[in-house]
Amino acid sequence: MGMTIAQKIIRNHLISGEMIPGREIALRIDQTLTQDATGTMAYLEFETMGIERVRTELSVAYIDHNTLQCGFENADDHRYIQSVAKKHGIRFSRPGNGICHQVHLERFGVPGKTLIGSDSHTPTGGGIGMLAFGAGGMDVAVAMGGGAYYITMPKMFKVNLTGKLRPFVTAKDVSLEILRILSVKGGVGAIIEWGGEGVKTLSVPERATITNMGTELGATTSIFPSDEITRDFLRAEGREGDWTALESDPDAEYDRVIDIELSTLEPLIACPHSPDNVKKVSELKGTKVDQVCIGSCTNSSLMDMLKVAALLRGKTIDPSVSLSISPGSKQVLSMLAASGALNDILQSGARVLE
């Protein structure tokens, strides 16, 4: 019997246990990440182990959540994390560099590697073909010390994509469609693999949006193949040497298969108070909007920002609406500025945030 992408990565990182759904397995972890809302505790736990240097291939401490210095607390956390990083061989990403998931995708993500992060949306890394898990701070600390990461062997779900997205339909709508189908509990205990011919129409940032939102399904993680589109992304980032091809075997077996025709999707929206309360945008025409926030770790790539700039060009935000824009990384913000698109955003009356 053939293997899925996730099963291949698990097999290559398996320390102990059997790859039978429901059984406990222990995995070797290649990379870790933390952010400043959860990282302080993770590093305090790591320091109690008395290990001089981290034993992963790469560990990164991002400062991206509590960036405003309203009091001494955030500043103290940041200074502590920076000192721990310097002492123990951890990369430090200071405030303003960008959101951990977007920056990790750009700078450090490697197809076929394992990643755990003390942030629930760490599965974003699946957009580049990583097996990436959101984990507790203690799990991350143990992995940094060279210990195994223990999980229950998940089931395998496959989502087959066909066709191509129509104009004004985005990767976020794909995420909302699978939420509509499965609900916020539908992915519990499963790894969701995205495949089919439609995958070839999605860029790495679009794929990362979809794997990011797998967290809302309750999924263990989500993953895309590593193909020529992945290679092009890594080449553009100056990291083509990190690329390896990854795909499932033709005879791989799945516990559930779901088919989505991309060309039939239309703009969707999640209504209060749950991500799976999905409706068509057309059904809500005329609803008053008070605040719009674009960005965060889900939709903050250059492609996302350029779409926003194009829609805002030559227009002014209604006085009753507050619009904030959060580019995902310094690279995205720099490219927006260089292209002139940042000016279109600013001239509309939008606010640009870290």
DONU-102507 format. One line per 3 residues: for each residue x, z, y negated of N, C-alpha, C. Coordinates in pm, whole numbers, plus 32768, in hexadecimal, padded with zeros to 4 digits. Layout:
<atoms>
X:Z:Y:X:Z:Y:X:Z:Y ~ ...;
</atoms>
This chain:
<atoms>
8054:8000:8077:8000:8000:8000:8058:8000:7F84 ~ 8032:7FAD:7F21:807E:7FA6:7EA6:8068:8020:7E4E ~ 80B2:8025:7DDF:80AE:8099:7D88:8085:8072:7CFA;
8045:80CD:7CB5:8025:80BA:7C28:80A2:80D4:7BD5 ~ 809B:80B3:7B54:810D:80CD:7AFB:812E:8162:7AFA ~ 80C7:81B5:7AE9:80DD:8246:7AE3:8118:827B:7B64;
80E7:824A:7BD6:811B:8278:7C57:81AF:8255:7C66 ~ 81D6:81E1:7C34:8263:81BA:7C3C:82BC:8218:7BEA ~ 828E:823B:7B72:82DD:8296:7B1D:82E0:8321:7B5A;
826D:834F:7B8D:8268:83D2:7BCE:82C7:83D5:7C45 ~ 82C4:836D:7C98:831D:8368:7D0D:83B0:8375:7CE3 ~ 83D5:8332:7C74:8461:8333:7C46:8489:83B7:7C06;
8426:840C:7BE6:8444:848C:7BA3:8416:8504:7BF5 ~ 83EC:84EB:7C71:83B4:8557:7CC3:8422:85B4:7CF6 ~ 8412:8636:7CD6:8470:869C:7D05:843B:86DE:7D83;
83BA:86FC:7D83:837E:8739:7DFA:82E8:871B:7DFC ~ 82AB:872E:7E70:821C:8715:7E80:8200:868C:7EBA ~ 8183:8679:7EDF:8157:85FA:7F18:80FC:85B2:7EB5;
8109:852E:7EAF:80BA:84DF:7E51:802D:84C6:7E89 ~ 7FE7:8532:7E9F:7F5D:852E:7ED1:7F05:8570:7E67 ~ 7EA0:8528:7E34:7E4B:8561:7DCB:7E1A:85ED:7DEC;
7E28:8647:7D8C:7DFF:86D1:7DA0:7E70:872F:7DC8 ~ 7EE0:86F6:7DF9:7F53:8748:7E1F:7FAE:875F:7DA6 ~ 7FF2:87D1:7DA4:804F:87EC:7D37:80D1:879F:7D4C;
8103:8764:7CE0:8183:871E:7CE4:81DA:8750:7C72 ~ 825D:8741:7C83:82BD:8767:7C1C:830A:86EB:7BF1 ~ 8312:86D4:7B6F:8352:865C:7B39:83CE:867C:7AE6;
8430:8626:7AF0:84A3:862D:7A95:847B:85EE:7A0F ~ 849A:8631:79A3:8474:8600:791F:84EF:85CB:78D5 ~ 84E4:8550:78A4:8553:850F:785D:8559:8535:77CA;
84E4:853D:7789:84E0:8555:76F9:8476:85BF:76D8 ~ 848E:8608:766B:8428:8663:7637:841A:864D:75A0 ~ 83A5:8670:756C:8393:8675:74DB:8340:86EF:74B8;
8355:8720:7441:8302:878B:740A:82DD:8765:737B ~ 8276:87A5:7348:8259:879C:72B8:8253:882B:7282 ~ 8251:8838:71FE:8269:88BB:71C3:81F5:891D:71D1;
817E:88EE:71F3:8110:894B:7207:811E:8996:728C ~ 815D:8956:72EE:816D:8992:7373:81FF:89A8:7397 ~ 8259:8968:734E:82E7:896A:7374:832A:89F1:7365;
8302:8A3E:72FF:8344:8ABF:72E7:833F:8B17:7364 ~ 82C8:8B23:739F:82BA:8B75:7417:8308:8B39:748C ~ 8303:8AB4:749A:834C:8A73:7508:83E1:8A91:74FF;
841A:8A90:7487:84AA:8AA7:7479:84CD:8B3B:7487 ~ 8474:8B93:745F:848A:8C21:7479:8490:8C3B:7510 ~ 8435:8BF7:7559:8434:8C05:75EB:84B2:8BC9:7628;
84DE:8B56:75F3:8558:8B17:7626:85D1:8B71:7610 ~ 85D8:8BB0:759C:864D:8C03:757D:8657:8C7D:75D8 ~ 85E4:8CAE:7606:85E9:8D23:7661:8628:8D00:76E7;
8633:8C7E:7707:866E:8C56:7788:8707:8C61:7786 ~ 8741:8C68:770E:87D1:8C76:7705:881E:8BF8:772B ~ 87DD:8B84:7721:881F:8B05:7743:885D:8ACB:76C4;
88DB:8AA5:76CD:8925:8A7E:7654:88F8:89F8:761C ~ 88E6:8992:7672:88BF:890B:7644:8849:88D9:7698 ~ 87F3:888A:7659:8782:8854:76A5:87B7:87F9:7715;
876B:87F3:7782:8798:87A9:77F7:8745:872C:7811 ~ 86F6:8706:77AF:86AC:8687:77B7:8706:8616:7785 ~ 86DA:859B:779A:8721:852A:775F:8713:852A:76C7;
869D:8558:7698:8682:855A:7609:8614:85BF:75EC ~ 8629:8612:7588:85C0:866A:7556:85BC:865E:74BE ~ 8543:8651:7488:8534:863C:73F8:84D3:86A2:73BF;
84F9:86DD:734D:84A3:873A:7304:8473:86F4:7286 ~ 83F1:86DB:727E:83B7:8697:720B:8376:86FD:71AC ~ 8388:86E7:712A:8341:8734:70C4:82DC:86D5:7086;
825C:86E4:70AE:81F9:8681:7082:816D:86BB:706E ~ 8157:8736:7099:80CF:876E:7090:80BD:87C4:7013 ~ 8115:8826:7003:8109:8886:6F94:8172:8865:6F29;
8163:87F2:6EEC:81CB:87C2:6E90:81BF:87FC:6E04 ~ 814B:8833:6DDF:813A:886A:6D59:816E:88F9:6D52 ~ 81BF:8914:6CED:81FB:8998:6CDE:81A8:89EC:6C7D;
8135:8A1B:6CAD:80DD:8A6E:6C5A:810C:8AFF:6C55 ~ 815D:8B27:6CB5:8192:8BAE:6CBC:8216:8BA9:6D07 ~ 8248:8C1C:6D2D:82CA:8C1F:6D72:82BF:8BFF:6E06;
8244:8C08:6E3E:8236:8BFF:6ED0:8265:8B78:6F06 ~ 8233:8B0A:6ECF:825B:8A86:6F00:82EF:8A6F:6EED ~ 8322:8A94:6E78:83B1:8A82:6E5C:8407:8AD0:6EBF;
83DB:8B4A:6EE0:8425:8B9B:6F41:8426:8B58:6FCA ~ 83B2:8B27:6FF3:83AA:8AE1:7074:8409:8A6A:7078 ~ 8406:8A1B:700E:8457:89A1:700B:84ED:89C2:700F;
8515:8A27:6FC3:85A2:8A4E:6FC3:85CD:8A82:704D ~ 8575:8ACE:708D:8594:8B01:7113:85A2:8A8D:7176 ~ 8540:8A31:7175:8545:89C0:71D3:85C2:896D:71BC;
85E6:8957:713E:865D:8909:711F:86DB:894D:7156 ~ 86E1:89D1:7148:8758:8A1A:7179:8760:8A17:7212 ~ 86ED:8A23:7255:86EA:8A1C:72E8:8716:8991:7317;
86E3:892A:72D3:8706:88A1:72F8:879D:888A:72EE ~ 87D8:88B9:7282:8868:88A6:726E:88B9:88F2:72D7 ~ 888A:8967:72FA:88D3:89BD:7358:88CC:898A:73E8;
8859:8950:740F:8843:8932:749D:883F:889C:74BE ~ 8863:8847:7460:886C:87B8:7480:87E8:876E:747E ~ 878F:8798:7425:870B:875B:7417:8709:8705:7399;
86D2:868C:73A2:86C3:8639:7329:865D:8679:72CD ~ 8679:8677:724A:861F:86B3:71E8:85EA:8647:718B ~ 8566:863C:7184:8525:85DB:712B:84E4:8628:70B9;
851C:861C:7042:84F0:8670:6FD3:846D:863B:6F95 ~ 842D:868E:6F41:83AF:8663:6F03:83C0:85DF:6EB8 ~ 835F:8585:6ECA:8366:8504:6E88:8394:8494:6EE2;
83D7:84B6:6F52:8401:844E:6FB0:8389:840F:6FF6 ~ 831F:845F:7007:82A8:8425:7042:826C:847A:70B0 ~ 81FD:8449:70E5:81AF:848D:714C:81F7:847D:71D3;
8200:84EB:721E:8252:84EC:7296:8236:8477:72F4 ~ 81B8:8459:730E:8197:83F2:7370:81BF:8367:7340 ~ 81A9:834A:72C1:81CE:82C8:7289:8267:82B9:7285;
82AD:8320:7256:833F:8318:724D:837D:8310:72D8 ~ 8347:835C:7337:837F:8358:73BE:8370:82CE:73FC ~ 82FF:8290:73E0:82E8:8208:7411:8350:81A8:73D7;
836B:81B7:7356:83C9:815E:7313:8459:8174:733E ~ 8480:81F2:7348:850D:8213:7354:853D:823B:73E0 ~ 84E6:8278:742F:8517:82B7:74A9:84CD:8293:752A;
8455:825C:7522:8408:823E:7599:844D:81DA:75F3 ~ 8451:81F7:7675:8493:819F:76D7:8435:818A:774E ~ 8413:810D:776D:83BD:80F3:77E1:83F6:8130:7861;
839D:816D:78B0:83C7:81A4:7930:83FA:8232:792A ~ 840D:826A:78B2:843B:82F3:78A3:83C6:8354:789F ~ 83E2:83D4:78B8:837D:843C:78AC:8393:8487:7829;
8323:84AF:77EB:8325:84F6:776B:82B9:8561:776F ~ 82DB:85DC:7747:8273:863E:772B:8286:8671:769C ~ 8216:868F:765C:821B:86BE:75D3:81B5:872B:75BB;
81D6:8787:7562:817A:87F5:7544:8111:87C8:74E0 ~ 80D2:875A:7500:8068:871F:74AE:8010:86CD:750B ~ 7F8E:86DE:7500:7F33:86A1:7561:7F34:8609:7560;
7F63:85CE:74F1:7F61:853B:74E9:7FE6:84FA:7510 ~ 803C:8547:7553:80BA:850F:7584:80A5:8495:75DF ~ 8033:8487:7628:801E:840E:7678:8023:838B:7629;
802C:8393:75A4:8045:831B:7552:80B8:82CA:758C ~ 811D:830F:75C3:8192:82CB:75FB:8171:826B:766B ~ 80FA:8279:76A7:80D0:821C:770F:80BF:818E:76DD;
80B3:817F:7659:80A7:80F9:761F:8124:80A6:7630 ~ 8193:80EA:764B:8212:80A4:765E:8240:80AB:76EF ~ 81E6:80DE:7746:8206:80E4:77D4:824A:8165:7800;
823C:81D0:77B0:826F:8253:77D8:8203:82A0:7822 ~ 822C:82FD:7877:81CE:835C:78B1:81D9:83D9:785C ~ 817C:83E8:77FD:8186:844C:7794:8111:84AD:779C;
8130:852F:7798:80CA:8596:77A8:80CC:85F6:7732 ~ 8055:8620:7708:804B:8692:76AF:8056:8711:7701 ~ 80A4:8771:76D1:80C1:87E9:7721:80C7:8864:76C7;
80C9:88D8:7707:80D8:8954:76BE:8169:896A:7694 ~ 817C:89BF:7630:8203:89D9:75FE:8261:8A0E:7668 ~ 822E:8A62:76C2:8282:8A98:772D:82AF:8A29:778C;
8254:89CC:77AB:827A:895A:7800:82EB:890A:77C1 ~ 82E1:88F4:773D:8348:88A8:76F6:83CC:88F4:76F7 ~ 83C6:8977:76E0:843E:89C9:76E0:8484:89C3:7769;
8435:89CD:77D4:846D:89C7:785C:84AE:893F:7874 ~ 846C:88D3:7849:84A4:884D:785B:8527:883D:780F ~ 852D:8874:7794:85A9:886C:7746:8619:88B7:778D;
85F5:891E:77D8:8659:8969:7823:867D:892A:78A8 ~ 8643:88B6:78C7:8663:8870:7944:8602:888C:79B4 ~ 8598:88D7:7998:8536:88F7:79FE:84D0:8888:7A13;
8485:8893:7A7F:8421:882E:7AA2:83A1:8844:7A54 ~ 8352:87DA:7A4B:82CD:87E1:7A0F:8268:87D6:7A81 ~ 8214:883C:7A91:81B5:8842:7B00:812B:8814:7AD2;
80F3:87B6:7B1D:806A:8788:7B04:8025:8773:7B8A ~ 7FA2:8766:7B85:7F57:873C:7BFB:7F5D:86A4:7C02 ~ 7F80:8670:7C76:7F88:85DF:7C85:7F02:85A0:7C60;
7F02:8547:7BFA:7E83:8510:7BCA:7E4E:849E:7C20 ~ 7DCC:8483:7C0E:7D91:8408:7C41:7DBE:8395:7BE8 ~ 7DA5:831A:7C14:7DCC:82A4:7BC8:7D51:8252:7BA2;
7D3C:823F:7B20:7CD1:81E7:7AEE:7D12:816A:7AB5 ~ 7CCE:80FB:7AC2:7CFF:807D:7A89:7C94:8045:7A2B ~ 7CBE:801E:79B2:7C64:7FD8:7956:7C97:7F4A:7947;
7C49:7EEB:7977:7C6D:7E5D:796C:7C35:7E23:78EB ~ 7C8E:7DEF:7896:7C65:7DB1:7819:7C6A:7D1A:7827 ~ 7C00:7CD9:77F9:7BFC:7C46:77F6:7BD8:7C1A:7769;
7BF6:7B9C:7749:7BD3:7B67:76C6:7C2D:7B99:7657 ~ 7BFB:7B8F:75DC:7C48:7BB1:7564:7BEC:7BEE:74FC ~ 7C1F:7C4E:74B0:7BCF:7C8F:7449:7BA7:7C2C:73DB;
7B2C:7C37:73AD:7AFC:7BE5:733F:7B2D:7C1F:72BA ~ 7B26:7BD1:724D:7B4B:7C07:71CA:7AFB:7C85:71A8 ~ 7B3E:7CE4:716A:7B05:7D65:713F:7AE8:7DC4:71B4;
7B0E:7D9E:722C:7B07:7DF9:729E:7B97:7E22:72BD ~ 7BAE:7EA4:72D2:7C36:7ED7:72E0:7C4A:7F1F:7365 ~ 7CC7:7F48:737A:7CE8:7F95:73F2:7C9B:8018:73F7;
7C7D:804F:7382:7C2E:80CC:737D:7BA4:80B6:73BC ~ 7B6E:803E:73AC:7AEC:8020:73E8:7AF5:801A:7480 ~ 7B69:7FEF:74B3:7B7F:7FF1:7545:7B7C:8082:7576;
7BBF:80D9:752A:7BBF:8167:754D:7B33:81A2:754B ~ 7AE7:817E:74E7:7A5F:81B3:74DD:7A04:817B:754B ~ 7A1D:8101:7575:79CF:80C6:75E1:79E7:8110:7665;
7A66:8130:7681:7A81:8178:76FE:7A4C:8208:76F5 ~ 7A4B:8241:767C:7A0C:82C5:766A:7976:82BE:7682 ~ 7939:8251:7655:78A9:823F:766C:788C:8236:7701;
78E4:81F4:774C:78D0:81E1:77DB:78EB:8262:7829 ~ 7959:82A6:780A:7986:8317:785C:795F:83A0:7826 ~ 794E:83AE:77A3:7935:842E:775E:79B7:847D:7750;
79B1:84EB:7706:7A28:853B:76EC:7A5B:8586:7767 ~ 7A0D:8588:77D0:7A38:85C8:784D:7A5A:8563:78BA ~ 7A41:84E4:78A0:7A49:847F:7909:7AD4:8460:793B;
7B3B:8485:78EC:7BC3:8467:7918:7C0C:84DE:7952 ~ 7BC9:8550:795D:7C0A:85C9:798E:7C41:85B4:7A1B ~ 7CBF:85D8:7A2C:7CFE:85CC:7AAF:7D29:8540:7AD3;
7D2D:84E6:7A71:7D50:845A:7A8D:7DB6:8424:7A2B ~ 7E06:83C6:7A5A:7E5B:8374:7A03:7E15:82EE:79F4 ~ 7E08:82C1:7979:7DC3:8243:795D:7E2B:81D7:7942;
7E2A:8172:7996:7E84:80FF:7984:7E35:808A:794B ~ 7E6B:804F:78E2:7E2B:7FDD:78A1:7E6F:7F5C:78CD ~ 7E1E:7EFC:78FA:7E57:7E80:792C:7DF9:7E0B:7915;
7E13:7D9E:7959:7DC4:7D25:7948:7E00:7CC7:78E1 ~ 7DCD:7C4D:78DD:7E03:7BE6:7883:7DF4:7C0E:77F0 ~ 7D8E:7C5E:77D1:7D77:7C84:7746:7DE5:7CDB:770C;
7E32:7D1D:7762:7EA1:7D70:7733:7F06:7D1D:76E4 ~ 7F16:7CA0:770A:7F79:7C4A:76C9:7F55:7C28:7639 ~ 7ED9:7C46:7612:7EAE:7C2A:7587:7EC3:7CA4:752D;
7EF1:7D14:7566:7EFF:7D90:7519:7F92:7DAE:74FE ~ 7FB1:7DCE:7481:8038:7DF6:745B:8055:7E83:748C ~ 80D2:7EAD:7485:80F5:7F36:74AD:80AE:7F9D:7455;
80A8:7F8E:73D0:805B:7FF2:7382:7FC8:7FF8:73A8 ~ 7F8C:7F87:73CB:7F01:7F89:73F8:7EF4:7FD1:747F ~ 7F50:7FB7:74D7:7F50:7FFC:7558:7F62:8093:7544;
7FB7:80B7:74E7:7FD0:8145:74CC:7F54:818A:7494 ~ 7F04:8143:7446:7E85:817B:7417:7E2C:819D:748E ~ 7E28:8144:74F0:7DD1:8157:7565:7E03:81CB:75BC;
7E87:81D2:75D4:7EBB:823F:7627:7EB0:82C5:75DE ~ 7EC0:82C1:755A:7EAD:833B:750A:7E22:8375:751E ~ 7DBF:831D:751C:7D33:8349:7526:7D0B:836F:75B4;
7D62:8354:7615:7D47:8381:769D:7D3A:8418:76A5 ~ 7D79:845D:7645:7D6E:84EE:763E:7CDD:8518:762D ~ 7C91:84CB:75E0:7C03:84EB:75CA:7BB0:84DA:7648;
7BE5:848F:76A9:7BA0:847F:772A:7BBC:84F3:7788 ~ 7C1B:8549:7762:7C44:85B3:77BD:7CA6:8583:7826 ~ 7CD9:8508:7817:7D32:84CD:787C:7DB9:8515:7880;
7DF7:8517:78F5:7E7D:854E:7903:7EDD:8502:78A9 ~ 7ED4:847E:78AB:7F1A:8427:784D:7EE4:839A:7860 ~ 7F12:833E:780C:7EEC:82B0:7816:7F6B:825E:780A;
7F6A:81E6:7844:7FE5:8196:7844:7FC6:8101:7847 ~ 8019:80B4:7802:8014:8022:7803:808F:7FEC:784D ~ 8088:7F70:787D:80FF:7F31:78B6:816B:7F22:784B;
81E6:7F15:7876:8254:7EEF:781D:8272:7E5C:7837 ~ 8251:7E08:77D5:825A:7D78:77E7:82A7:7D38:7773 ~ 8299:7CB6:7761:82E3:7C70:76F7:82B7:7C9E:766C;
823B:7CCB:765E:820C:7CFF:75DD:8253:7D83:75BE ~ 8265:7DD5:7625:82B3:7E50:7617:8342:7E2E:75F0 ~ 8378:7DCA:7631:8402:7DA1:7614:8410:7D70:7584;
83B0:7D24:7555:83B4:7CF3:74CA:83B1:7D67:7467 ~ 835F:7DCD:7484:8357:7E43:742D:83DE:7E8A:7428 ~ 841A:7EA1:749B:849A:7EE6:74A1:8508:7E92:745F;
8500:7E0E:746D:8561:7DB7:742B:8556:7DC3:7393 ~ 84DA:7DC8:7361:84C4:7DD6:72D1:84F9:7E5C:729E ~ 84FA:7EC1:72F6:852D:7F45:72D0:85C3:7F51:72E9;
8602:7EE4:7317:8691:7EE7:7332:86B5:7F31:73B2 ~ 8655:7F38:7410:8669:7F86:748B:8647:7F35:7509 ~ 8661:7EB4:7506:863C:7E61:7579:867F:7E91:75FA;
86F3:7ED1:75ED:873A:7F03:7662:86EF:7F70:76AD ~ 868A:7FAD:766C:863A:8016:76AD:85C9:7FDC:7702 ~ 85B6:7F59:76FC:8542:7F1D:773F:855A:7F0A:77D4;
84F5:7F29:7822:84EF:7F03:78B0:845F:7ED7:78CD ~ 8450:7E79:7927:83CA:7E4A:794B:8388:7EB0:79A9 ~ 8308:7EC8:7992:82BC:7F23:79E6:8230:7EEC:79FB;
8208:7EDF:7A77:817F:7EB5:7A94:8155:7EEE:7B1B ~ 80D3:7EF5:7B2F:80A1:7F26:7BB0:80AE:7EB9:7C19 ~ 80B0:7EE3:7C95:80B4:7E82:7D03:802B:7E3F:7D12;
8029:7DC1:7D3E:7FA9:7D7B:7D4D:7F47:7DC1:7DAB ~ 7F7C:7E09:7E0E:7F24:7E4C:7E6F:7F17:7EE2:7E54 ~ 7F37:7F0D:7DD8:7F26:7F9A:7DB5:7E92:7FBF:7DBD;
7E77:8039:7DE9:7DED:8067:7DF7:7DCC:80CF:7D8D ~ 7D4F:80CA:7D5C:7D23:8125:7CF2:7CA5:816E:7D1E ~ 7C95:81E6:7CE7:7C1D:8235:7D07:7BA3:8200:7CBD;
7BBA:81BC:7C4D:7B4C:8180:7C02:7B82:810C:7BB0 ~ 7B35:80A1:7BA9:7B5A:802C:7B59:7AEA:800F:7AF6 ~ 7B0F:7FFD:7A77:7AAF:7FE2:7A0C:7AD6:7F5F:79C9;
7A77:7F0A:79AE:7A91:7E8A:796D:7A5A:7E8C:78DF ~ 7AAD:7E5E:7880:7A82:7E52:77F4:7AA6:7DC6:77C2 ~ 7A42:7D7E:7792:7A56:7CFA:7756:7A68:7D0E:76C0;
7AE2:7CF8:768F:7B02:7D16:7604:7AAF:7CC5:75A0 ~ 7A91:7C49:75C3:7A4B:7BF1:7564:79BB:7C1C:754B ~ 7985:7C73:75A1:78FB:7C9F:758E:78F0:7D1F:753A;
7963:7D5E:751E:7961:7DDA:74D2:7944:7DBE:743F ~ 7902:7E1D:73FE:78EF:7E18:736D:791B:7E9E:7333 ~ 792A:7EA7:72AF:7959:7F25:7274:7904:7F9C:729E;
7948:8005:72CB:7904:807E:72FC:792E:80F6:72A8 ~ 78E2:8161:72B4:7901:81DB:7269:78D5:8254:72BC ~ 7927:82BD:72B6:7903:833B:72F8:78BC:8393:7293;
7844:83BC:72B3:77F5:840F:7258:7806:84A3:727C ~ 77E3:84FD:721E:77EB:858D:723D:7795:85AD:72B7 ~ 77C2:860C:730A:783B:865B:72F4:7898:864B:736A;
78A1:85D3:73A1:78F3:85BC:7417:7925:852C:7417 ~ 79A3:8516:7443:79DA:848E:7446:798B:842C:749E ~ 793E:8461:74FF:78F3:8405:7555:7865:83EC:7523;
7842:841E:74AD:77C0:83FE:7470:77D0:837B:7424 ~ 77E0:8310:7470:7808:828E:743A:778E:8238:7419 ~ 7792:81FF:73A1:7728:81A3:7376:7768:8127:7338;
7719:80BC:7333:7747:8044:72ED:7742:805E:7257 ~ 77A9:802F:7211:77AB:803F:7180:7730:7FFE:7141 ~ 7704:7F90:717B:768F:7F49:7144:7611:7F9F:7145;
760C:8000:71A3:7597:8057:71AB:7593:80BD:7139 ~ 7605:80D2:70FA:760F:8139:7092:761B:80FC:7006 ~ 75FB:807F:6FFB:7603:803B:6F79:75B0:8087:6F11;
75ED:809E:6E9C:75A8:80E5:6E31:75C3:8179:6E2D ~ 7608:81AF:6E93:7629:823E:6E94:768D:825C:6E25 ~ 7673:82C4:6DD6:76CB:82E9:6D68:774E:8320:6D9E;
77BD:82F0:6D68:7843:831D:6D8F:7881:8367:6D19 ~ 78B3:83E0:6D30:78F0:8430:6CC5:7989:842F:6CCB ~ 79BD:842C:6D45:7A4E:8435:6D56:7A7D:83D7:6DC3;
7AEC:8393:6DAA:7B29:833A:6E0C:7BBC:8362:6E19 ~ 7BE8:837D:6E94:7C74:839F:6EAF:7CAB:8339:6F13 ~ 7D0E:82EE:6EE9:7D48:8286:6F40:7DD7:82AC:6F5F;
7DF9:82A9:6FDF:7E81:82CB:7007:7E81:832F:7077 ~ 7ED0:8399:706A:7EE8:83FA:70D2:7F32:83B5:7145 ~ 7F3A:83F6:71BA:7F8D:83BE:7225:7F49:834C:726E;
7EC8:8336:7255:7E7E:82D2:72A2:7E80:8248:7264 ~ 7E74:8240:71E2:7E6B:81BE:719E:7EC3:81BC:7121 ~ 7F46:81C5:7136:7F9E:81CF:70C1:8014:8170:70C8;
8009:8109:711E:8075:80A7:712B:8073:8047:70B4 ~ 80DA:7FF5:70AA:80E0:7F92:703F:8069:7F32:7046 ~ 8044:7F09:70BF:7FD2:7EAD:70CF:7F52:7EEC:7097;
7F3D:7F6D:70B6:7EC7:7FB2:7083:7EC8:7FB7:6FEA ~ 7F3B:7FD9:6FB2:7F46:7FE9:6F21:7F36:7F64:6ED8 ~ 7F6C:7EF8:6F12:7F5F:7E74:6ED2:7ECE:7E45:6ED0;
7E83:7E68:6F38:7DF4:7E47:6F39:7DAC:7E8F:6EC7 ~ 7DCD:7F10:6EB6:7D90:7F5F:6E4B:7DB2:7F22:6DC4 ~ 7E31:7F01:6DAF:7E5C:7EC8:6D30:7E15:7E45:6D12;
7E02:7DF2:6D7A:7DBF:7D72:6D66:7D2D:7D85:6D3D ~ 7CEC:7DE9:6D7A:7C60:7E04:6D59:7C50:7E3E:6CCC ~ 7CB5:7E89:6C9F:7CAD:7ECB:6C1C:7CDE:7E73:6BA9;
7D25:7E09:6BC8:7D65:7DB7:6B60:7CFF:7D88:6AF8 ~ 7D1B:7DAD:6A7A:7CC6:7D81:6A0D:7C44:7DD0:69FF ~ 7C35:7E37:6A4F:7BBA:7E87:6A4B:7BD9:7F16:6A1E;
7B71:7F5F:69F5:7B7F:7FEA:69CB:7B22:8042:6A1F ~ 7B57:80B3:6A4B:7B07:8110:6A9A:7A94:8146:6A46 ~ 7A1E:814F:6A83:79AB:8187:6A3D:79CA:8215:6A0E;
79A3:823A:6995:79C3:82C0:6960:7990:8333:69B7 ~ 792B:831A:6A09:78F3:8386:6A5C:793C:8396:6AE1 ~ 79A1:8343:6AF9:79E7:8345:6B79:7A79:836F:6B66;
7AA7:83C9:6BBB:7B34:83F0:6BBF:7B77:83A7:6C32 ~ 7BE0:835A:6C14:7C27:830D:6C7A:7CB8:833B:6C80 ~ 7CE2:836A:6CF5:7D6F:8390:6D09:7DAC:8339:6D75;
7E29:8315:6D61:7E74:82BF:6DBC:7EF0:830A:6DEB ~ 7F06:830F:6E6E:7F7C:8354:6EA5:7FCB:82F4:6EFD ~ 8031:82B0:6EC7:8085:825A:6F1A:80C9:82AC:6F87;
80E0:826E:6FFA:8110:82B9:706D:81A2:82E0:7068 ~ 81F1:8297:701A:8280:82B4:7018:82BD:8281:6F96 ~ 8338:82B0:6F7D:8381:827F:6F08:8398:81E8:6F13;
83AD:81B8:6F8C:83C0:8127:6FA0:8343:80DB:6F75 ~ 82CE:810C:6F9D:8251:80CA:6F77:8240:80CB:6EDF ~ 8259:813E:6EA2:824A:814A:6E11:82AC:80EF:6DC8;
8328:80E9:6DF8:838D:8093:6DB9:8366:8000:6DC2 ~ 8334:7FD7:6E35:830D:7F4B:6E47:8291:7F29:6DF5 ~ 8237:7F8A:6DE6:81C3:7F75:6D8F:81F0:7F5F:6D00;
8250:7FB0:6CD4:8282:7FA4:6C4B:82CA:7F1F:6C37 ~ 831D:7EF9:6C97:836A:7E7D:6C8A:8311:7E02:6C89 ~ 82A1:7E08:6CCF:8247:7D95:6CD8:81E8:7D89:6C60;
81E0:7DF4:6C12:8181:7DF6:6BA2:80F9:7E2C:6BC6 ~ 80E2:7E45:6C49:805F:7E75:6C76:8042:7F03:6C46 ~ 80AC:7F53:6C34:8098:7FDB:6C04:8058:7FDB:6B79;
807F:7F7B:6B26:8045:7F72:6AA0:7FAF:7F54:6AA6 ~ 7F87:7EFE:6B04:7EF8:7EE0:6B14:7EAA:7F5E:6B36 ~ 7EE7:7FB3:6B8B:7EA6:8030:6BB2:7E9C:808F:6B3B;
7F0A:809E:6AF3:7F0C:80FB:6A82:7EAF:80CE:6A11 ~ 7EAE:804D:69F5:7E5C:8019:6987:7DC6:8028:69A2 ~ 7DA3:8039:6A21:7D14:8048:6A42:7CDF:80D4:6A21;
7D3B:8132:6A0A:7D14:81BD:69F2:7D26:8216:6A6A ~ 7D5D:81E1:6AD4:7D77:8233:6B4B:7DED:828F:6B33 ~ 7DF0:82FF:6B7C:7E61:835B:6B77:7EB5:8348:6BF5;
7F38:8343:6BE4:7F93:8336:6C55:7FCF:83C0:6C72 ~ 7FBD:83ED:6CEE:7FEC:8470:6D19:805F:8463:6D7B ~ 80A6:84D4:6D91:810C:84D2:6DFA:80C9:84C3:6E81;
</atoms>
